[in-house]
């Protein structure tokens, strides 16, 4: 009789233990990010929530992150406004749910060109001279990046014909930008932090301009997901946005944690990481009005095949950000 009671008691204890373990299991969100200074900060997100298991996964570029999202390899993605507009143009299932970090772009030039910072008049004289010599100025970026659209927009508003005045060079991995400029393979490059600071501080290139006068301004980072993730896992999406908002507040108030992360992830030294943060702006807002302007600019630049303005409102969901910040959508960028 005692043996049966003991067995029954053990079964009850095991059942209770199994139930407790099941209750302690957290939902998992796979969060993709690109390998750049602003994006690396998402590695800190898992420590900022006890409600969900966030698994950050790094990709070489934001285009790779977007591909992973639409193919359902990940649940949430850090991309740029450019990728968001591109996704709408292609009919992809993406929904913007939060901002992240803005800025991070810089146009640098070969020191030997002798161009002063912001001297567009001399820049255009150089373009004309090189065209006359049938040796057009070679201008580089990572095709499909925020820096590419920032650069093209900046050149365009300064009266430069993108089809005739310059020769574009695509260098897919931003980590390769410094070497290309140093070897003289390109004359001008628009790159992302911390590689911009690396190039500048090593004397490989010098600042020409921060390309923020074009329609996108300083906007770069968006957190996006898919509508099926929102439909099936709304609380998981909310918990993820809550963590992103906490992350933005954390690195805004304590940038040293961000610096340490950049050093660890890139192998670059602390002065470069600290310099990179001078051109980065933690910001969880989603800027709806500017998104329309970016869409129009991308259409004008023939970066997309159509004007996606009519699709934007249906793919920007402010509910999660409003709840995370306890703010009305009009106060978070709507």
ROVEX-595616 format. One line per 4 residues: number of its first residue (from 0); for each residue x negated, y, z of C-alpha. Coordinates in steps of 0.25 Angstrom, whole numbers, padded with zeros to 4 digits. Last residue first. Example, Ala and Ser with C-alpha at 12.3 -4.5 7.8 and 13.67 -1.06 7.14 Angstrom:
2
1) -0055 -0004 0029  -0049 -0018 0031 $
***
This chain:
334
333) -0009 0237 -0149  -0023 0239 -0143  -0022 0235 -0129  -0014 0246 -0123 $
329) -0003 0245 -0133  -0002 0230 -0130  0002 0234 -0116  -0008 0230 -0105 $
325) -0009 0219 -0095  -0023 0216 -0100  -0021 0201 -0102  -0006 0202 -0105 $
321) -0008 0213 -0116  -0019 0204 -0122  -0010 0192 -0122  0002 0199 -0128 $
317) -0006 0207 -0139  -0005 0198 -0150  -0011 0203 -0163  -0007 0194 -0175 $
313) 0007 0198 -0178  0002 0213 -0177  -0009 0211 -0187  -0001 0204 -0199 $
309) 0004 0216 -0206  -0010 0223 -0206  -0016 0211 -0214  -0019 0220 -0226 $
305) -0024 0210 -0236  -0036 0202 -0241  -0045 0205 -0230  -0059 0211 -0230 $
301) -0055 0219 -0242  -0061 0231 -0235  -0048 0238 -0236  -0041 0225 -0230 $
297) -0051 0225 -0219  -0049 0240 -0216  -0034 0238 -0216  -0035 0226 -0206 $
293) -0045 0234 -0198  -0035 0246 -0197  -0023 0236 -0193  -0032 0230 -0182 $
289) -0036 0244 -0177  -0021 0246 -0174  -0020 0233 -0167  -0032 0235 -0158 $
285) -0033 0223 -0149  -0038 0227 -0135  -0048 0218 -0127  -0060 0227 -0128 $
281) -0074 0225 -0125  -0082 0235 -0133  -0096 0231 -0140  -0106 0240 -0145 $
277) -0114 0243 -0132  -0112 0228 -0129  -0123 0225 -0140  -0133 0233 -0133 $
273) -0132 0225 -0120  -0133 0212 -0128  -0146 0217 -0135  -0152 0222 -0122 $
269) -0149 0208 -0116  -0156 0200 -0126  -0150 0191 -0138  -0149 0176 -0135 $
265) -0135 0177 -0142  -0125 0170 -0132  -0133 0173 -0119  -0137 0187 -0122 $
261) -0122 0190 -0126  -0117 0184 -0114  -0126 0191 -0105  -0122 0204 -0111 $
257) -0107 0201 -0109  -0109 0198 -0095  -0116 0211 -0094  -0104 0219 -0100 $
253) -0097 0219 -0087  -0085 0228 -0088  -0082 0227 -0102  -0087 0212 -0102 $
249) -0077 0209 -0091  -0065 0217 -0097  -0066 0210 -0110  -0068 0196 -0104 $
245) -0055 0199 -0095  -0048 0202 -0108  -0053 0190 -0115  -0049 0181 -0103 $
241) -0035 0186 -0103  -0034 0184 -0118  -0038 0170 -0116  -0028 0168 -0105 $
237) -0017 0174 -0114  -0021 0164 -0125  -0020 0153 -0115  -0006 0157 -0111 $
233) -0001 0158 -0125  -0006 0144 -0129  0003 0138 -0139  0008 0151 -0146 $
229) -0004 0159 -0144  -0013 0148 -0149  -0004 0146 -0161  -0005 0161 -0164 $
225) -0020 0160 -0165  -0030 0167 -0157  -0038 0180 -0158  -0047 0189 -0149 $
221) -0052 0201 -0156  -0065 0208 -0157  -0070 0218 -0167  -0065 0232 -0166 $
217) -0075 0244 -0165  -0068 0252 -0176  -0060 0242 -0185  -0056 0253 -0195 $
213) -0071 0258 -0198  -0078 0268 -0188  -0084 0257 -0180  -0096 0252 -0188 $
209) -0107 0255 -0177  -0117 0262 -0186  -0131 0261 -0191  -0138 0255 -0180 $
205) -0152 0250 -0183  -0157 0236 -0188  -0168 0226 -0184  -0173 0235 -0173 $
201) -0171 0224 -0163  -0161 0233 -0155  -0153 0235 -0167  -0152 0221 -0172 $
197) -0149 0215 -0158  -0139 0226 -0156  -0132 0222 -0168  -0133 0207 -0165 $
193) -0126 0209 -0152  -0117 0214 -0158  -0111 0213 -0172  -0117 0216 -0185 $
189) -0116 0226 -0197  -0129 0225 -0205  -0136 0234 -0214  -0148 0232 -0223 $
185) -0147 0217 -0225  -0158 0206 -0228  -0168 0215 -0222  -0174 0203 -0213 $
181) -0170 0211 -0200  -0156 0214 -0205  -0154 0199 -0208  -0160 0195 -0195 $
177) -0152 0204 -0187  -0139 0199 -0194  -0141 0185 -0191  -0134 0184 -0178 $
173) -0122 0191 -0185  -0119 0177 -0192  -0112 0179 -0206  -0122 0188 -0212 $
169) -0115 0194 -0224  -0122 0204 -0233  -0114 0215 -0239  -0121 0223 -0251 $
165) -0117 0238 -0250  -0112 0250 -0259  -0103 0242 -0269  -0093 0234 -0262 $
161) -0093 0240 -0248  -0092 0254 -0254  -0097 0263 -0243  -0089 0276 -0239 $
157) -0092 0276 -0224  -0078 0270 -0221  -0082 0258 -0230  -0095 0256 -0223 $
153) -0089 0256 -0209  -0078 0246 -0214  -0088 0237 -0219  -0096 0237 -0207 $
149) -0084 0235 -0197  -0079 0224 -0206  -0092 0217 -0206  -0094 0219 -0191 $
145) -0081 0213 -0188  -0086 0200 -0195  -0081 0194 -0208  -0094 0195 -0215 $
141) -0106 0196 -0205  -0112 0209 -0208  -0122 0214 -0218  -0125 0226 -0227 $
137) -0135 0226 -0238  -0138 0239 -0245  -0137 0238 -0260  -0150 0236 -0267 $
133) -0147 0240 -0281  -0156 0252 -0280  -0145 0261 -0282  -0137 0254 -0272 $
129) -0148 0255 -0262  -0148 0270 -0264  -0133 0271 -0262  -0133 0263 -0250 $
125) -0144 0271 -0244  -0136 0284 -0246  -0124 0278 -0240  -0132 0274 -0227 $
121) -0138 0288 -0227  -0124 0294 -0227  -0119 0284 -0217  -0129 0288 -0206 $
117) -0123 0281 -0194  -0136 0278 -0188  -0147 0282 -0197  -0152 0274 -0209 $
113) -0166 0272 -0211  -0164 0259 -0219  -0177 0253 -0213  -0169 0251 -0200 $
109) -0160 0241 -0207  -0145 0245 -0203  -0135 0241 -0192  -0120 0242 -0192 $
105) -0115 0238 -0178  -0103 0230 -0173  -0100 0226 -0159  -0087 0233 -0156 $
101) -0075 0227 -0150  -0073 0216 -0140  -0061 0207 -0136  -0047 0211 -0141 $
97) -0036 0201 -0138  -0025 0192 -0144  -0027 0193 -0159  -0019 0182 -0166 $
93) -0024 0174 -0178  -0017 0164 -0187  -0025 0166 -0200  -0018 0172 -0212 $
89) -0030 0176 -0219  -0028 0191 -0218  -0025 0189 -0203  -0038 0182 -0201 $
85) -0046 0193 -0208  -0039 0203 -0199  -0042 0195 -0186  -0056 0193 -0191 $
81) -0058 0208 -0193  -0053 0211 -0179  -0064 0202 -0174  -0063 0188 -0168 $
77) -0063 0181 -0155  -0055 0168 -0156  -0045 0160 -0148  -0040 0146 -0150 $
73) -0052 0139 -0157  -0053 0128 -0167  -0039 0132 -0172  -0044 0134 -0187 $
69) -0039 0149 -0186  -0048 0151 -0173  -0060 0144 -0178  -0060 0152 -0191 $
65) -0058 0165 -0183  -0071 0161 -0174  -0079 0158 -0187  -0075 0172 -0192 $
61) -0079 0178 -0179  -0093 0173 -0181  -0103 0163 -0176  -0093 0156 -0167 $
57) -0093 0155 -0151  -0083 0146 -0143  -0077 0152 -0130  -0069 0141 -0123 $
53) -0058 0148 -0114  -0052 0139 -0103  -0040 0145 -0098  -0034 0151 -0085 $
49) -0047 0153 -0077  -0051 0165 -0086  -0063 0174 -0087  -0074 0164 -0087 $
45) -0069 0159 -0101  -0070 0173 -0107  -0085 0175 -0105  -0089 0168 -0118 $
41) -0080 0178 -0125  -0091 0189 -0123  -0098 0182 -0134  -0089 0189 -0144 $
37) -0093 0203 -0141  -0108 0200 -0143  -0106 0191 -0155  -0104 0176 -0158 $
33) -0090 0174 -0162  -0079 0170 -0152  -0070 0158 -0152  -0061 0155 -0139 $
29) -0056 0141 -0137  -0045 0142 -0127  -0043 0130 -0117  -0032 0128 -0107 $
25) -0036 0125 -0093  -0036 0112 -0086  -0033 0115 -0071  -0019 0109 -0072 $
21) -0024 0097 -0078  -0034 0095 -0067  -0023 0097 -0056  -0014 0087 -0063 $
17) -0026 0077 -0064  -0029 0079 -0049  -0014 0077 -0045  -0013 0064 -0053 $
13) -0026 0059 -0047  -0021 0062 -0033  -0008 0056 -0036  -0015 0044 -0041 $
9) -0024 0043 -0029  -0012 0044 -0020  -0005 0032 -0028  -0018 0024 -0027 $
5) -0019 0026 -0012  -0004 0023 -0010  -0006 0010 -0018  -0018 0006 -0009 $
1) -0011 0010 0004  0000 0000 0000 $
***
